[in-house]
Amino acid sequence: MVQIVKHLVRPEHLNGTNRLFGGTLLSWIDEATAIAAIELVGSTNVATVAISDIVFKRPVQRGELIRIAVCLTEVGRTSLTFRVKVTTHESRKPVITVERVVYVALDDDGRPRVHGVKKVASKTCLTPRNDSKRSMQNKRP
């Protein structure tokens, strides 16, 4: 499962050096993974519990269209783990890769609950060897 979310970088998204503010990008990444988790779990009652190391590879300028590719890589009893790759739309130059964004399904009292999502059939999406245009296309489970 790969989901793509796109954002146009506008003036209100910029930092003091006229580049995309890192916090804005992290918010977009969290939102994109939340959407993926919500769709899989079938409920909006999910929460981010962990995000792995974040390394910005290059700045993003105003007017650039960025592409956030979210891929499900692991399924636990209550958790879903995603890998996220952000690139520029035109050049596909990497902006950031987040190896692990972990979400947990919650019950009505805010405690982790079993979500019922089936195990991932393949862990090939968004891996370095398969990071091609073909592997980045929208795919639904």
C-alpha positions as CSV (number, residue, x, y, z in Angstrom):
1,M,0.0,0.0,0.0
2,V,1.5,3.3,-1.1
3,Q,-0.5,6.5,-0.7
4,I,0.6,9.8,-2.2
5,V,-0.2,13.3,-0.7
6,K,0.9,16.4,-2.5
7,H,1.4,20.0,-1.2
8,L,2.2,23.2,-2.9
9,V,4.7,25.2,-0.9
10,R,3.1,28.7,-0.4
11,P,4.5,31.8,1.2
12,E,2.9,31.1,4.6
13,H,4.8,27.8,4.7
14,L,8.3,29.5,4.6
15,N,10.8,30.1,7.3
16,G,13.1,33.2,7.7
17,T,15.3,32.0,4.8
18,N,12.3,31.7,2.4
19,R,12.5,27.9,2.4
20,L,9.9,25.4,3.6
21,F,9.7,25.5,7.4
22,G,10.7,22.0,8.7
23,G,7.9,22.0,11.3
24,T,5.3,22.5,8.5
25,L,6.8,19.5,6.6
26,L,6.7,17.3,9.7
27,S,3.1,18.3,10.2
28,W,2.3,17.3,6.7
29,I,4.1,14.0,7.1
30,D,2.1,13.3,10.3
31,E,-1.1,14.2,8.6
32,A,-0.4,11.9,5.6
33,T,0.4,8.9,7.8
34,A,-2.7,9.6,9.9
35,I,-4.8,9.5,6.8
36,A,-3.3,6.1,5.9
37,A,-3.8,4.8,9.4
38,I,-7.4,6.0,9.6
39,E,-8.3,4.4,6.2
40,L,-6.7,1.1,7.2
41,V,-8.2,1.0,10.7
42,G,-11.6,2.4,9.7
43,S,-11.7,4.9,12.5
44,T,-10.3,8.3,13.2
45,N,-9.3,7.2,16.7
46,V,-5.6,6.7,16.1
47,A,-2.5,8.4,17.5
48,T,1.1,8.9,16.5
49,V,3.3,7.1,19.0
50,A,6.8,7.3,17.4
51,I,8.7,8.9,14.6
52,S,12.2,7.7,13.8
53,D,15.2,9.9,13.0
54,I,14.6,12.8,10.7
55,V,17.3,14.0,8.3
56,F,16.5,16.9,5.9
57,K,18.4,16.2,2.6
58,R,17.7,19.4,0.8
59,P,15.6,22.6,1.2
60,V,12.3,23.2,-0.6
61,Q,11.6,26.5,-2.2
62,R,8.3,28.5,-2.5
63,G,6.3,27.3,-5.4
64,E,7.6,23.7,-5.4
65,L,5.2,20.9,-5.4
66,I,6.2,18.2,-2.9
67,R,5.1,14.6,-2.9
68,I,4.7,12.6,0.4
69,A,4.7,8.9,-0.3
70,V,3.4,6.8,2.7
71,C,4.0,3.1,2.7
72,L,2.7,0.5,5.3
73,T,5.7,-1.6,6.3
74,E,4.7,-3.4,9.5
75,V,1.5,-4.4,11.2
76,G,1.3,-5.1,14.9
77,R,-1.8,-6.1,17.0
78,T,-2.6,-2.4,17.9
79,S,0.0,-0.6,15.8
80,L,0.8,0.3,12.1
81,T,4.2,1.3,11.0
82,F,4.8,3.4,7.9
83,R,7.8,4.6,5.9
84,V,7.6,8.0,4.4
85,K,9.6,9.5,1.5
86,V,9.2,13.2,0.6
87,T,10.4,14.3,-2.8
88,T,9.8,17.2,-5.2
89,H,7.2,16.4,-7.7
90,E,9.0,17.4,-10.8
91,S,12.6,16.1,-10.2
92,R,11.8,13.4,-7.6
93,K,14.8,14.7,-5.7
94,P,14.7,13.4,-2.1
95,V,13.8,16.0,0.6
96,I,13.4,13.7,3.6
97,T,12.9,10.0,4.4
98,V,11.4,8.8,7.6
99,E,12.0,5.1,8.2
100,R,9.4,4.6,10.8
101,V,6.2,6.5,11.7
102,V,4.2,4.4,14.2
103,Y,0.5,4.8,14.8
104,V,-1.7,3.0,17.3
105,A,-5.4,2.3,17.1
106,L,-7.3,3.6,20.2
107,D,-10.5,2.6,22.0
108,D,-13.0,5.1,23.3
109,D,-11.0,5.5,26.5
110,G,-7.8,6.3,24.6
111,R,-6.1,3.0,25.2
112,P,-4.5,0.8,22.5
113,R,-7.0,-1.6,20.9
114,V,-6.6,-4.4,18.4
115,H,-7.3,-3.0,15.0
116,G,-7.8,-6.1,12.9
117,V,-5.6,-5.0,9.9
118,K,-4.0,-8.0,8.2
119,K,-0.3,-8.5,8.0
120,V,1.6,-6.8,5.1
121,A,2.0,-9.1,2.1
122,S,5.2,-7.4,0.9
123,K,7.8,-5.1,2.5
124,T,9.1,-3.9,-0.8
125,C,7.5,-0.5,-1.1
126,L,9.8,2.4,-0.8
127,T,12.9,0.4,0.0
128,P,16.1,1.8,-1.5
129,R,16.3,-0.8,-4.2
130,N,12.7,-0.3,-5.3
131,D,12.6,3.4,-5.0
132,S,11.6,3.8,-8.7
133,K,8.8,5.6,-10.3
134,R,6.9,2.3,-10.7
135,S,7.1,1.5,-6.9
136,M,5.9,5.0,-6.0
137,Q,2.5,4.7,-7.8
138,N,-0.7,4.7,-5.8
139,K,-1.5,1.2,-4.8
140,R,-4.5,0.1,-2.7
141,P,-4.6,-3.0,-0.6
